[in-house]
């Protein structure tokens, strides 16, 4: 069966322009026409900096939900994708799915197309965070504008509870929480387009609700079943495999683009650690010519101090999920300390087994705990940066401290 036929049969290909499209179409015109000055309040729904499918869809659909609730004519609601537009093509599963669900790319708003800091200074910005609860270092200035959080990661910013509407629960997908809110508050607006956006995203995030992947919770499963009542002739595995294929499509990407495709950065104490997620196996990196040089250039050009590469592979035939993780830093002390942090993780532990790939300067491991995704690794790396004593406020100071600790570490 042709791919287009399959999508048509699941009810995607024939969808017309519905609510989310109208939201992004109307919202985009506000920014391009400079009309934001006419609004007393601009409510932005901001996803995380990786802009994966969960983040992108949660932004668009949550903006539509808030748009339904806000009847004031003096308030604009905008979904904003938290990457620059030129990087959007790297999010292959996002571009694929939004195209299939009739969301025009030229109507999307990216972080380099709206001045959020200016709106904050003017006291007109309200911010809803989806799929993350900690602002990146370059967006910390927006903290006072945060009024709502919808997230499925470990809660790391707890001082907002008195002023924010907080929905934080460790489910498989942020879109599960978004869908739950829609079913509770505005069930009548969930048509096929919205339902498919949420449905496909949840399936991709939970590896098609696969028990062995240990990603799906009871709430994820129940929401998927409810969304299926809004869709016609959908087949879970077909929707999942089409999205999985798009996500794993690295054709035409350079090594540097593969690292940027799904990237999160942890920052603190003037330290920056990059954590890219790459589909496939670490063994695949051996085909990259001059890999050590490429990693060092990536770190140097972006002012990173370390690189934690996470890979995931899903075998559609055996339904087996495999995870691997690798650590690189031009400074061997930083590399060793990051590795020790990952090895020492508990509740949950990563269950790391050494993997000898023969790749110079790269410490590699098989990760037996396949349920520990990047949302588990992020707070571990953040704790390494924030909780370790620092002998000065510079990265060099921290490196000196780590060297001293290594000398006394058994």
Secondary structure as GFF3:
##gff-version 3
##sequence-region A 1 410
A	DSSP	alpha_helix	3	9	.	.	.	ID=ss1
A	DSSP	alpha_helix	19	32	.	.	.	ID=ss2
A	DSSP	three_ten_helix	35	38	.	.	.	ID=ss3
A	DSSP	beta_strand	41	46	.	.	.	ID=ss4
A	DSSP	alpha_helix	53	69	.	.	.	ID=ss5
A	DSSP	beta_strand	75	80	.	.	.	ID=ss6
A	DSSP	three_ten_helix	85	90	.	.	.	ID=ss7
A	DSSP	alpha_helix	92	100	.	.	.	ID=ss8
A	DSSP	three_ten_helix	105	107	.	.	.	ID=ss9
A	DSSP	three_ten_helix	111	113	.	.	.	ID=ss10
A	DSSP	alpha_helix	116	121	.	.	.	ID=ss11
A	DSSP	beta_strand	125	130	.	.	.	ID=ss12
A	DSSP	three_ten_helix	137	145	.	.	.	ID=ss13
A	DSSP	beta_strand	146	151	.	.	.	ID=ss14
A	DSSP	beta_strand	165	168	.	.	.	ID=ss15
A	DSSP	alpha_helix	174	185	.	.	.	ID=ss16
A	DSSP	three_ten_helix	187	189	.	.	.	ID=ss17
A	DSSP	alpha_helix	192	205	.	.	.	ID=ss18
A	DSSP	three_ten_helix	211	213	.	.	.	ID=ss19
A	DSSP	alpha_helix	218	228	.	.	.	ID=ss20
A	DSSP	alpha_helix	236	247	.	.	.	ID=ss21
A	DSSP	alpha_helix	255	261	.	.	.	ID=ss22
A	DSSP	beta_strand	263	268	.	.	.	ID=ss23
A	DSSP	beta_strand	271	279	.	.	.	ID=ss24
A	DSSP	three_ten_helix	282	287	.	.	.	ID=ss25
A	DSSP	alpha_helix	291	301	.	.	.	ID=ss26
A	DSSP	beta_strand	306	314	.	.	.	ID=ss27
A	DSSP	beta_strand	321	328	.	.	.	ID=ss28
A	DSSP	alpha_helix	332	343	.	.	.	ID=ss29
A	DSSP	beta_strand	352	355	.	.	.	ID=ss30
A	DSSP	beta_strand	363	367	.	.	.	ID=ss31
A	DSSP	alpha_helix	374	387	.	.	.	ID=ss32
A	DSSP	alpha_helix	395	408	.	.	.	ID=ss33
###
